[in-house]
Amino acid sequence: MSKGEFQSVLQAVGGLEAMIDQNCKDKDLLALIKYIAEEDKAQKVFKLVKGSMK
């Protein structure tokens, strides 16, 4: 997934918060995303999505 595709998905679902499953199994990762600086959230999630698609 390219960064442009990721941005399109974010817009389509209504933003990063709408994309994140608050009931996910990885509570540590959820906490990291929740408390990371706002400007770094999308980049961190993009890297996670990109890494999971390999």
C-alpha positions as CSV (number, residue, x, y, z in Angstrom):
1,M,0.0,0.0,0.0
2,S,1.4,3.3,-1.0
3,K,1.3,6.4,1.2
4,G,-1.2,8.0,-1.2
5,E,-3.5,4.9,-1.0
6,F,-3.2,5.0,2.8
7,Q,-4.3,8.7,2.8
8,S,-7.2,7.9,0.6
9,V,-8.4,5.1,3.0
10,L,-8.1,7.5,5.9
11,Q,-10.3,10.0,4.1
12,A,-12.8,7.3,3.1
13,V,-13.3,5.9,6.6
14,G,-13.4,9.3,8.3
15,G,-9.9,9.6,9.8
16,L,-7.4,7.6,11.8
17,E,-9.6,7.2,14.9
18,A,-12.3,5.6,12.8
19,M,-9.8,3.2,11.4
20,I,-8.4,1.9,14.7
21,D,-10.2,-1.0,16.4
22,Q,-10.4,0.0,20.1
23,N,-11.0,-3.7,21.0
24,C,-7.9,-5.0,19.3
25,K,-5.9,-7.8,21.0
26,D,-2.6,-5.8,21.0
27,K,-3.3,-3.4,23.9
28,D,0.3,-2.2,24.0
29,L,0.2,-1.1,20.4
30,L,-3.2,0.6,21.0
31,A,-1.8,2.5,23.9
32,L,1.2,3.6,21.8
33,I,-1.0,4.9,19.1
34,K,-3.3,6.6,21.6
35,Y,-0.5,8.5,23.4
36,I,1.9,9.2,20.5
37,A,2.2,12.7,19.3
38,E,-0.7,13.6,17.0
39,E,1.6,14.4,14.0
40,D,3.3,11.0,14.3
41,K,0.1,8.8,14.6
42,A,-0.6,8.4,10.9
43,Q,3.0,7.7,10.0
44,K,3.2,5.0,12.7
45,V,0.0,3.3,11.6
46,F,1.1,3.5,7.9
47,K,4.3,1.7,8.8
48,L,2.4,-0.9,10.7
49,V,-0.1,-1.5,7.8
50,K,2.7,-1.5,5.2
51,G,4.7,-4.1,7.3
52,S,1.7,-6.3,7.8
53,M,1.1,-6.5,4.0
54,K,4.4,-8.3,3.3
